[in-house]
């Protein structure tokens, strides 16, 4: 039975052996031909020996239940959207739904050779897939696409990632469960008829967002919002990296001249436009040398340009005023981009950089000290946390962040899919390297395996926040309707880095006292339980399900 320690807002587990600092001499060197060390970053190879999984079938039930509750409580079919979301969070919600379907359909085919004999899917499972995929088809029309075209560049890039995720799922579900074409019906899975629409929206928004790349200030980097004073922040640049490499790897081409002109001709080719690859490579190179990092080596929020007054009076033209605020999602989005950059270039340095970042995140949650309630920068007791969670001051933005990190961590550590294996096996596209790509990736997954106990720890911390309606809270590790004096003291202990400005969340506090002797639920303070907090529960459970059902990770 799960229990809650009165001395911490994290679930109490036996102390885990820590992931140690990654040393410079870890078997990873510059260049595409370097080796990826199996032991890099893990001083003790027994670091996961205390790991004990809950049954995967139980996790799947929790995951599908969380998804069902998110859609039943918050999604309105005739509107084709989640009315309480805002434009950019709606794009993230769509990403979570389709990514969950990818994990679900993969679990139904774990023993099948998708290239040789697609595995039939049961009617019940297909009904589950089709129900949620159809909802996302209505979201194409319910999405506020016109308004988004006039918003900030990061808002546009969330849209790109959402619809490319949709394309990826269409390919995966077809590869795993349908012939190409089906030998009986001579048809692909019905969902592929939305392929061109999804690809078109991704292309339109990628081209709009690409206008944010600017070399006149700081020698490069994406501007956050063209209508405001120039601000080059982590999230917009990370989104541009991940969206650019995703366009290179997964964009299938776009035959649509207008959003409402259909083209039923099947197109299973991947153009792999080198312009997209170059954009991703250049953007990550700029981000890496920008020194946009703060406490614990984590990505800070972004740079202002000192003295800037106008384009004709740009001040220093340098990124020299750093807002040191640290958010969880700034540590996550780049992870899927780094995996994609390895796929596109064969350079193992990208995977190494990703693992280094994951290690920093785990340390910033206090891992492996699971019984401590000391604020560690991004959580305590090993549980991921925004600084605003315990204060109940998170905005709609802040409530979305943790789920984003877990989505991109799951992408960073997921197995290769059939389409990706075909890409890597194509001799014309495979970068020159001393080692075979399958050997390199196998070692990458072995390193990912070490994150499993932390993922499960956070999934359990999220689960205990569910209320009677199955709705997740934002402050993970705090059980529903449980209150203690230790929590009262912990509530305000999270702090911002020195000199940081938390412009994403409210500058307010909420009374957390116990009234009339009745324990108050801490997660009903502030904005309370929302579609954004529910999406965080979906994302962390999907991560746990992947670690449980992937042989290389479990």
Backbone torsions as a table, in degrees:
resi	resn	phi	psi	omega
1	UNK	NA	138.9	177.9
2	UNK	-72.1	138.3	178.4
3	UNK	-128.6	162.0	-178.1
4	UNK	-122.3	120.7	-179.5
5	UNK	-73.6	134.6	177.9
6	UNK	-69.6	-7.6	-176.9
7	UNK	-101.8	1.5	-176.5
8	UNK	-155.6	156.7	175.1
9	UNK	-97.3	16.3	175.7
10	UNK	-112.6	155.5	177.0
11	UNK	-67.2	142.4	-177.0
12	UNK	-87.4	119.5	175.1
13	UNK	-126.3	163.0	170.8
14	UNK	-62.5	140.7	-178.5
15	UNK	-55.7	136.1	178.8
16	UNK	-95.6	153.1	173.9
17	UNK	-71.6	135.2	-168.8
18	UNK	-78.3	154.8	164.7
19	UNK	-79.5	124.7	-174.3
20	UNK	-89.0	169.4	177.6
21	UNK	-58.8	142.3	174.4
22	UNK	-78.0	123.0	-177.2
23	UNK	-87.0	153.3	178.9
24	UNK	-57.4	-38.3	-179.2
25	UNK	-93.5	71.9	-174.4
26	UNK	-113.9	15.2	179.5
27	UNK	87.4	1.8	178.0
28	UNK	-110.9	124.8	-179.0
29	UNK	-129.7	166.7	-177.9
30	UNK	-67.3	150.4	174.3
31	UNK	103.2	156.8	-175.8
32	UNK	-71.1	-16.3	-174.5
33	UNK	-99.0	8.9	-178.2
34	UNK	-76.7	162.0	179.6
35	UNK	-93.7	149.2	176.9
36	UNK	-103.3	106.7	-173.6
37	UNK	-68.5	133.4	177.9
38	UNK	-63.6	-37.0	-174.2
39	UNK	-93.9	2.3	-176.5
40	UNK	-58.2	125.6	177.1
41	UNK	84.5	-5.0	179.2
42	UNK	-122.5	96.3	-180.0
43	UNK	-65.9	-35.8	-178.2
44	UNK	-113.3	113.2	-177.2
45	UNK	-69.6	-9.0	178.4
46	UNK	-96.3	20.2	-174.4
47	UNK	-61.0	-20.2	-177.5
48	UNK	-110.8	16.8	-174.2
49	UNK	-69.0	-19.6	178.9
50	UNK	-90.0	4.8	-176.1
51	UNK	-69.6	126.8	178.3
52	UNK	-135.5	111.3	-176.1
53	UNK	-74.3	147.8	159.9
54	UNK	-79.0	158.8	-177.0
55	UNK	-61.1	134.9	178.7
56	UNK	-57.5	-34.3	-179.6
57	UNK	-64.5	-33.0	176.9
58	UNK	-68.5	-41.4	177.9
59	UNK	-64.5	-40.3	178.7
60	UNK	-62.3	-41.1	177.6
61	UNK	-62.1	-42.7	178.2
62	UNK	-64.6	-40.9	-178.8
63	UNK	-64.9	-50.3	179.9
64	UNK	-65.9	-32.6	176.1
65	UNK	-65.9	-41.6	178.4
66	UNK	-64.4	-40.8	178.3
67	UNK	-66.4	-43.7	179.2
68	UNK	-60.4	-44.6	-179.5
69	UNK	-65.7	-36.9	178.2
70	UNK	-62.5	-43.1	-177.7
71	UNK	-77.4	-40.3	-178.8
72	UNK	-67.7	-39.1	-175.8
73	UNK	-83.6	-29.3	-167.6
74	UNK	-122.4	-24.5	-176.3
75	UNK	-91.5	132.3	178.5
76	UNK	-112.0	112.5	-170.1
77	UNK	-62.6	-44.0	-175.4
78	UNK	-69.0	-21.5	175.2
79	UNK	-89.4	-20.1	179.9
80	UNK	69.1	31.7	-178.8
81	UNK	-164.9	178.0	173.1
82	UNK	-99.7	101.8	-170.8
83	UNK	-59.8	-27.1	-178.6
84	UNK	-86.3	-4.1	177.0
85	UNK	-80.3	170.9	168.3
86	UNK	-110.8	171.1	-167.2
87	UNK	-55.1	-48.0	-175.0
88	UNK	-75.1	-34.9	179.0
89	UNK	-69.5	-29.4	176.0
90	UNK	-62.2	-40.3	176.9
91	UNK	-62.4	-38.6	177.7
92	UNK	-67.1	-40.4	178.3
93	UNK	-60.5	-43.2	177.1
94	UNK	-60.4	-38.4	177.3
95	UNK	-62.1	-44.5	-179.9
96	UNK	-62.3	-41.5	-178.5
97	UNK	-62.2	-50.7	-175.8
98	UNK	-70.1	-36.4	177.3
99	UNK	-63.6	-36.5	176.6
100	UNK	-64.4	-39.3	176.4
101	UNK	-62.8	-36.3	177.5
102	UNK	-63.6	-43.3	178.0
103	UNK	-64.7	-39.4	-178.7
104	UNK	-66.3	-48.6	-178.2
105	UNK	-67.1	-31.6	176.4
106	UNK	-64.9	-37.9	-178.6
107	UNK	-68.1	-22.3	179.9
108	UNK	-81.1	-9.4	-174.5
109	UNK	-130.0	25.4	-174.4
110	UNK	-62.7	-24.5	-178.1
111	UNK	-102.3	2.7	-175.8
112	UNK	-98.4	147.3	172.4
113	UNK	-91.9	100.1	-172.3
114	UNK	-62.7	-29.3	-178.3
115	UNK	-72.2	-32.3	-172.7
116	UNK	-99.7	-43.7	-173.6
117	UNK	-146.7	90.4	177.7
118	UNK	-53.2	137.5	-175.0
119	UNK	-87.6	127.0	178.3
120	UNK	-59.4	147.9	-179.2
121	UNK	-110.8	141.7	-178.4
122	UNK	-67.5	157.8	179.7
123	UNK	-63.0	-37.4	-179.7
124	UNK	-65.3	-44.3	179.5
125	UNK	-66.7	-41.7	179.0
126	UNK	-64.4	-35.1	177.6
127	UNK	-64.6	-40.0	177.0
128	UNK	-61.8	-47.9	179.6
129	UNK	-60.5	-48.7	-174.9
130	UNK	-67.1	-32.7	178.9
131	UNK	-60.1	-52.0	-176.0
132	UNK	-76.2	-33.3	177.4
133	UNK	-66.2	-38.5	177.9
134	UNK	-63.4	-36.7	176.0
135	UNK	-61.7	-39.3	179.2
136	UNK	-71.6	-26.1	173.6
137	UNK	-66.6	-38.2	177.0
138	UNK	-69.4	-28.7	178.8
139	UNK	-64.6	-26.5	176.3
140	UNK	-55.5	-38.2	-178.9
141	UNK	-90.7	-24.8	179.2
142	UNK	-83.4	-17.8	-179.9
143	UNK	-64.9	141.4	-177.6
144	UNK	-82.9	64.3	-170.3
145	UNK	-65.9	-36.8	-178.0
146	UNK	-65.5	-46.1	179.3
147	UNK	-63.2	-40.4	-178.2
148	UNK	-61.5	-28.6	179.2
149	UNK	-65.4	-16.3	-178.3
150	UNK	-112.1	14.8	-178.3
151	UNK	-101.9	-169.0	-177.0
152	UNK	-68.0	160.8	-176.4
153	UNK	-66.5	-32.2	178.2
154	UNK	-67.4	-36.7	177.0
155	UNK	-58.9	-42.3	179.5
156	UNK	-64.0	-38.7	-175.1
157	UNK	-73.1	-28.0	172.0
158	UNK	-60.6	-36.6	178.6
159	UNK	-64.5	-42.6	179.1
160	UNK	-58.2	-49.6	-178.1
161	UNK	-64.1	-36.3	179.9
162	UNK	-61.1	-51.0	-173.8
163	UNK	-77.9	-25.1	170.7
164	UNK	-70.1	-34.1	174.3
165	UNK	-62.1	-36.7	177.6
166	UNK	-64.3	-44.4	177.2
167	UNK	-61.7	-43.6	-179.9
168	UNK	-60.1	-41.2	179.1
169	UNK	-66.1	-42.4	178.3
170	UNK	-56.2	-44.8	179.5
171	UNK	-64.8	-44.6	-176.9
172	UNK	-64.7	-47.7	-177.8
173	UNK	-62.6	-38.3	177.8
174	UNK	-67.8	-45.0	179.6
175	UNK	-60.1	-39.7	-173.3
176	UNK	-81.8	-29.6	-168.7
177	UNK	-129.3	-3.5	-177.7
178	UNK	-133.8	143.2	170.8
179	UNK	-70.0	169.4	-177.4
180	UNK	-128.7	86.7	-2.7
181	UNK	-85.8	170.5	179.1
182	UNK	-58.6	131.8	-173.2
183	UNK	-65.5	-22.0	-178.9
184	UNK	-93.6	-53.4	-175.2
185	UNK	-89.1	-13.7	-176.5
186	UNK	60.0	29.4	-179.5
187	UNK	-132.2	149.3	170.5
188	UNK	-78.2	175.0	174.4
189	UNK	-56.7	142.0	-172.2
190	UNK	-59.2	-30.2	-175.8
191	UNK	-64.2	-19.8	-178.0
192	UNK	-70.3	-9.5	176.2
193	UNK	-68.5	-16.0	177.9
194	UNK	-92.9	5.2	-173.9
195	UNK	-60.2	-49.8	-176.7
196	UNK	-66.3	-36.8	178.6
197	UNK	-62.9	-46.1	179.7
198	UNK	-63.7	-44.0	-179.8
199	UNK	-64.3	-38.0	-179.5
200	UNK	-63.3	-46.4	-179.7
201	UNK	-64.4	-39.2	177.4
202	UNK	-60.4	-44.5	-178.4
203	UNK	-65.2	-45.8	-178.3
204	UNK	-58.1	-46.6	-176.6
205	UNK	-75.2	-29.5	175.5
206	UNK	-66.0	-42.4	-179.8
207	UNK	-66.4	-37.9	176.9
208	UNK	-64.4	-44.6	-176.7
209	UNK	-69.9	-30.0	-177.3
210	UNK	-61.8	-19.1	177.1
211	UNK	-65.7	-13.5	180.0
212	UNK	-78.3	-11.6	178.1
213	UNK	-71.3	125.5	-169.8
214	UNK	-137.0	125.3	178.6
215	UNK	-101.7	-6.5	-176.9
216	UNK	-73.4	-23.8	178.0
217	UNK	-121.3	133.2	175.2
218	UNK	64.5	11.7	177.9
219	UNK	71.9	12.5	179.8
220	UNK	145.7	-173.1	179.3
221	UNK	98.5	156.3	180.0
222	UNK	-86.5	137.2	170.2
223	UNK	-82.8	141.4	-177.3
224	UNK	-69.6	-53.6	-172.9
225	UNK	-140.9	121.0	-175.4
226	UNK	-70.3	-12.9	-177.9
227	UNK	-94.8	-2.6	-177.1
228	UNK	-117.0	172.2	173.3
229	UNK	-55.8	136.1	-174.8
230	UNK	-52.3	127.9	178.4
231	UNK	-140.6	117.2	-179.7
232	UNK	-103.0	102.0	-171.5
233	UNK	-109.6	165.0	-175.2
234	UNK	-64.0	-45.2	-171.0
235	UNK	-65.6	-41.0	-179.0
236	UNK	-66.3	-39.5	179.0
237	UNK	-70.6	-38.7	177.2
238	UNK	-66.4	-40.5	177.0
239	UNK	-62.2	-39.9	-179.7
240	UNK	-65.7	-38.6	176.7
241	UNK	-62.4	-52.1	-175.8
242	UNK	-68.2	-37.6	178.5
243	UNK	-69.5	-39.3	-179.0
244	UNK	-64.4	-46.2	-178.8
245	UNK	-72.0	-30.2	175.4
246	UNK	-67.7	-37.3	174.9
247	UNK	-62.4	-40.6	179.6
248	UNK	-64.1	-42.0	-172.9
249	UNK	-85.2	-37.1	-165.8
250	UNK	-120.3	-15.6	-178.6
251	UNK	-65.7	122.7	-172.6
252	UNK	-91.8	3.8	-173.1
253	UNK	102.1	158.4	-175.5
254	UNK	-137.7	102.5	179.5
255	UNK	-88.0	3.6	-172.8
256	UNK	-90.4	127.2	174.7
257	UNK	-89.4	-21.8	179.4
258	UNK	-141.1	149.8	-179.9
259	UNK	-59.8	-13.1	-174.6
260	UNK	-115.6	12.3	174.4
261	UNK	-100.2	120.2	-176.0
262	UNK	-94.0	150.4	175.0
263	UNK	-137.7	110.7	-173.0
264	UNK	-85.8	-5.4	-178.3
265	UNK	-65.7	127.4	-178.9
266	UNK	-69.0	136.1	-180.0
267	UNK	-134.7	101.6	-176.1
268	UNK	-102.5	16.4	-178.1
269	UNK	-92.2	157.5	178.9
270	UNK	-124.1	106.9	-172.7
271	UNK	-66.7	-26.7	178.9
272	UNK	49.3	61.5	-179.3
273	UNK	-63.4	118.9	-178.1
274	UNK	-62.7	-20.0	176.6
275	UNK	-62.8	-39.0	178.4
276	UNK	-66.8	-41.1	179.0
277	UNK	-63.2	-45.4	-180.0
278	UNK	-62.4	-39.1	179.1
279	UNK	-61.2	-42.1	180.0
280	UNK	-67.4	-43.9	179.9
281	UNK	-62.0	-47.4	-178.5
282	UNK	-65.1	-40.7	-177.0
283	UNK	-67.0	-40.2	179.2
284	UNK	-70.4	-37.6	177.6
285	UNK	-59.9	-41.1	178.8
286	UNK	-66.1	-46.0	-178.5
287	UNK	-61.4	-41.7	-175.9
288	UNK	-64.8	-36.3	-178.1
289	UNK	-92.8	2.0	-176.2
290	UNK	-77.9	-15.3	-175.9
291	UNK	60.3	36.8	178.9
292	UNK	-85.1	54.2	-177.7
293	UNK	-128.6	153.3	-179.6
294	UNK	-129.4	-135.2	-176.0
295	UNK	-58.2	134.2	177.1
296	UNK	69.6	13.5	-178.5
297	UNK	73.9	10.6	179.0
298	UNK	-79.1	156.9	177.0
299	UNK	-67.9	126.5	172.4
300	UNK	-81.1	179.3	-170.9
301	UNK	-75.4	-44.2	-179.3
302	UNK	168.4	176.9	-175.4
303	UNK	-111.7	136.8	162.4
304	UNK	-97.9	165.0	177.8
305	UNK	-108.2	115.9	-176.0
306	UNK	-63.4	137.6	176.3
307	UNK	78.6	1.9	-177.7
308	UNK	-67.6	129.6	176.0
309	UNK	-123.5	-33.8	179.1
310	UNK	-165.5	173.0	178.7
311	UNK	-63.8	-27.5	177.7
312	UNK	-87.5	-12.9	177.4
313	UNK	-134.4	73.3	-168.5
314	UNK	-83.7	8.6	178.5
315	UNK	67.7	-136.8	-175.6
316	UNK	-72.0	-21.1	-175.5
317	UNK	63.0	13.3	-179.1
318	UNK	-116.3	151.0	173.2
319	UNK	-80.6	90.6	-171.0
320	UNK	-130.1	6.6	174.8
321	UNK	-126.8	100.0	-173.2
322	UNK	-94.8	126.2	168.1
323	UNK	-83.0	112.3	-171.7
324	UNK	-82.9	10.7	178.7
325	UNK	-61.0	137.3	-178.5
326	UNK	-114.9	126.2	175.2
327	UNK	-119.9	154.5	-177.8
328	UNK	-65.0	-41.9	-173.2
329	UNK	-68.3	-23.4	176.3
330	UNK	-67.1	-15.8	178.5
331	UNK	-96.7	-3.6	-172.1
332	UNK	-109.9	-45.4	-169.0
333	UNK	-58.8	-36.4	-177.2
334	UNK	-68.0	-19.5	-176.2
335	UNK	-62.7	-44.2	178.1
336	UNK	-66.1	-32.4	176.7
337	UNK	-66.3	-38.6	179.5
338	UNK	-67.0	-39.8	174.9
339	UNK	-61.0	-44.6	179.5
340	UNK	-64.2	-37.4	178.4
341	UNK	-64.8	-35.6	173.9
342	UNK	-65.0	-44.2	177.9
343	UNK	-57.1	-41.6	-174.3
344	UNK	-80.0	-24.4	-174.5
345	UNK	-121.4	-22.8	-174.3
346	UNK	80.1	2.0	-177.8
347	UNK	-81.7	114.0	-175.9
348	UNK	-72.9	-12.2	176.9
349	UNK	-58.5	-32.3	-179.9
350	UNK	-64.8	-42.5	177.3
351	UNK	-65.2	-40.7	178.5
352	UNK	-60.2	-45.8	179.9
353	UNK	-60.4	-37.4	178.4
354	UNK	-63.8	-44.2	179.1
355	UNK	-65.5	-37.8	177.1
356	UNK	-60.4	-41.4	179.8
357	UNK	-66.6	-41.7	178.9
358	UNK	-61.5	-41.7	177.8
359	UNK	-59.6	-41.3	179.5
360	UNK	-64.2	-38.6	178.8
361	UNK	-64.3	-46.4	-179.8
362	UNK	-59.4	-43.2	179.1
363	UNK	-64.3	-35.0	-178.5
364	UNK	-73.8	-10.7	172.8
365	UNK	-93.3	-1.5	-178.0
366	UNK	89.7	0.9	179.0
367	UNK	-62.9	136.7	9.6
368	UNK	-100.3	19.1	-178.6
369	UNK	-80.9	80.4	-170.7
370	UNK	-75.8	-11.1	-179.8
371	UNK	-101.3	4.7	-178.4
372	UNK	-92.6	142.3	173.9
373	UNK	-107.8	17.4	179.5
374	UNK	-77.2	130.2	178.7
375	UNK	-64.7	128.5	-174.4
376	UNK	-112.9	1.0	177.8
377	UNK	120.8	-41.2	175.0
378	UNK	-136.5	32.3	179.4
379	UNK	145.3	-168.9	178.9
380	UNK	-156.6	152.6	178.5
381	UNK	61.2	21.5	-179.9
382	UNK	84.2	1.1	-178.0
383	UNK	-102.1	129.0	179.9
384	UNK	-65.0	139.6	-174.9
385	UNK	-156.0	137.5	167.6
386	UNK	-81.0	151.4	178.6
387	UNK	-60.0	-26.0	-177.6
388	UNK	-83.5	-13.4	-173.8
389	UNK	-59.7	-53.2	-175.6
390	UNK	-69.9	-26.3	179.0
391	UNK	-81.1	-10.6	-174.3
392	UNK	59.4	34.0	-178.3
393	UNK	-112.4	14.8	-179.0
394	UNK	-71.3	136.4	172.4
395	UNK	-81.5	-178.5	175.4
396	UNK	-61.2	-33.4	175.6
397	UNK	-63.3	-54.8	-174.7
398	UNK	-60.6	-32.9	179.7
399	UNK	-69.2	-14.6	-177.4
400	UNK	-92.1	-17.9	-164.2
401	UNK	-66.6	-45.1	-173.6
402	UNK	-63.0	-39.9	178.2
403	UNK	-62.0	-34.2	178.4
404	UNK	-64.7	-43.9	178.5
405	UNK	-59.1	-45.7	-177.6
406	UNK	-68.6	-32.7	176.1
407	UNK	-61.0	-46.8	-175.4
408	UNK	-76.9	-28.7	171.4
409	UNK	-64.2	-41.3	177.9
410	UNK	-62.6	-40.1	176.4
411	UNK	-64.4	-42.2	-179.1
412	UNK	-59.0	-34.9	-173.0
413	UNK	-109.7	12.0	-179.3
414	UNK	-82.5	155.9	177.6
415	UNK	-64.9	159.8	175.4
416	UNK	-67.4	143.6	178.4
417	UNK	-99.0	163.3	-177.3
418	UNK	-53.7	-41.4	-179.7
419	UNK	-63.9	-38.3	179.5
420	UNK	-69.8	-37.4	177.8
421	UNK	-66.0	-37.6	176.2
422	UNK	-63.5	-39.8	178.6
423	UNK	-62.8	-46.7	-178.1
424	UNK	-68.6	-31.0	-178.5
425	UNK	-79.1	-11.9	179.7
426	UNK	-75.5	110.9	-176.2
427	UNK	-59.3	-28.0	-178.8
428	UNK	-73.3	-21.5	-176.7
429	UNK	-107.4	-21.1	-174.8
430	UNK	-69.1	121.7	176.8
431	UNK	-63.1	152.7	179.2
432	UNK	-71.3	129.7	179.3
433	UNK	-153.4	154.1	179.8
434	UNK	-72.4	-29.0	-175.0
435	UNK	-109.5	152.5	176.0
436	UNK	-70.4	143.4	-176.7
437	UNK	-62.7	-32.9	-178.5
438	UNK	-69.1	-33.0	177.5
439	UNK	-69.4	-41.8	179.0
440	UNK	-62.0	-45.6	-175.7
441	UNK	-71.0	-31.3	176.5
442	UNK	-61.7	-40.8	178.1
443	UNK	-69.2	-35.0	175.5
444	UNK	-59.2	-45.3	-179.2
445	UNK	-67.7	-32.2	176.1
446	UNK	-62.7	-40.4	176.6
447	UNK	-66.5	-38.3	178.0
448	UNK	-63.1	-30.7	-178.4
449	UNK	-56.3	-33.6	-177.6
450	UNK	-65.8	-17.0	-180.0
451	UNK	-84.8	-7.5	-175.7
452	UNK	-56.2	-47.3	179.4
453	UNK	-59.6	-37.3	178.5
454	UNK	-67.6	-40.4	177.9
455	UNK	-61.5	-46.4	-179.8
456	UNK	-64.8	-39.8	178.3
457	UNK	-57.1	-42.6	-179.8
458	UNK	-74.2	-35.9	177.7
459	UNK	-63.0	-42.3	178.2
460	UNK	-66.6	-37.4	178.2
461	UNK	-64.1	-35.9	177.4
462	UNK	-71.0	-40.0	-176.3
463	UNK	-61.2	-35.8	-176.0
464	UNK	-71.8	-9.8	179.1
465	UNK	-85.9	-7.2	-176.6
466	UNK	-63.8	138.3	176.5
467	UNK	-92.1	-169.6	-176.2
468	UNK	-65.4	-19.5	178.5
469	UNK	-96.3	6.3	-179.9
470	UNK	80.6	12.9	-178.2
471	UNK	-86.9	133.1	-178.7
472	UNK	-83.5	146.8	172.7
473	UNK	-91.7	171.7	-177.7
474	UNK	-89.7	-27.3	-178.9
475	UNK	-95.3	94.4	-175.1
476	UNK	-68.3	146.4	179.0
477	UNK	94.6	-6.6	180.0
478	UNK	-102.9	106.2	-175.7
479	UNK	-61.6	148.6	179.6
480	UNK	-58.7	127.1	176.5
481	UNK	62.5	23.4	174.9
482	UNK	-110.9	130.1	-179.3
483	UNK	-136.7	139.6	178.2
484	UNK	-139.0	161.9	177.9
485	UNK	-64.0	-32.0	178.4
486	UNK	-63.7	-37.5	177.7
487	UNK	-66.9	-37.3	177.6
488	UNK	-58.2	-40.9	-179.8
489	UNK	-73.0	-35.7	-177.7
490	UNK	-72.0	-27.1	-169.7
491	UNK	-51.5	-41.3	-175.6
492	UNK	-105.1	15.2	-174.4
493	UNK	-83.3	-18.6	178.5
494	UNK	-68.8	141.8	-175.0
495	UNK	-135.8	157.8	178.9
496	UNK	-88.6	153.6	173.5
497	UNK	-60.4	152.9	179.9
498	UNK	-57.7	129.5	177.8
499	UNK	80.1	5.0	-177.8
500	UNK	-83.9	148.2	175.6
501	UNK	-120.9	117.0	-179.6
502	UNK	-90.7	79.6	-177.2
503	UNK	-79.7	-8.9	-177.8
504	UNK	-83.7	-18.5	-173.5
505	UNK	-127.0	169.8	-174.5
506	UNK	-74.8	145.6	174.9
507	UNK	-95.8	60.8	-178.5
508	UNK	-139.4	162.2	174.9
509	UNK	-127.8	159.4	-177.6
510	UNK	-126.1	142.7	177.7
511	UNK	-67.3	126.6	-178.9
512	UNK	-114.4	22.4	-177.7
513	UNK	-70.9	161.7	177.3
514	UNK	-92.2	121.8	-175.3
515	UNK	-101.8	135.4	176.2
516	UNK	56.4	27.9	177.6
517	UNK	72.6	5.7	-179.1
518	UNK	-99.6	122.8	-179.6
519	UNK	-59.7	127.5	176.4
520	UNK	-86.3	142.7	175.3
521	UNK	-80.8	119.4	-174.8
522	UNK	-63.2	-28.3	-176.6
523	UNK	-84.6	4.0	171.3
524	UNK	-97.6	1.1	175.7
525	UNK	-77.3	167.2	176.7
526	UNK	61.2	-130.6	178.5
527	UNK	-76.4	-13.4	177.8
528	UNK	72.5	-153.9	179.9
529	UNK	-85.5	128.6	-174.2
530	UNK	-136.7	175.7	176.4
531	UNK	-62.9	-30.0	178.8
532	UNK	-70.4	-41.6	177.3
533	UNK	-67.3	-32.5	177.3
534	UNK	-65.4	-38.2	-179.8
535	UNK	-65.6	-30.6	175.6
536	UNK	-64.0	-40.7	176.1
537	UNK	-63.0	-41.5	177.6
538	UNK	-60.4	-45.0	-174.8
539	UNK	-65.9	-43.5	-177.3
540	UNK	-73.0	-32.0	175.6
541	UNK	-70.5	-36.1	175.4
542	UNK	-62.9	-40.0	177.4
543	UNK	-60.7	-47.6	179.8
544	UNK	-60.6	-42.6	-179.3
545	UNK	-61.8	-38.9	178.0
546	UNK	-64.4	-44.9	180.0
547	UNK	-64.1	-34.6	-178.5
548	UNK	-74.1	-31.1	-171.1
549	UNK	-105.6	1.7	177.6
550	UNK	-104.8	119.0	-174.4
551	UNK	-55.8	-41.6	-177.0
552	UNK	-69.9	-18.5	-178.2
553	UNK	-100.5	-16.2	-175.5
554	UNK	-114.4	NA	NA
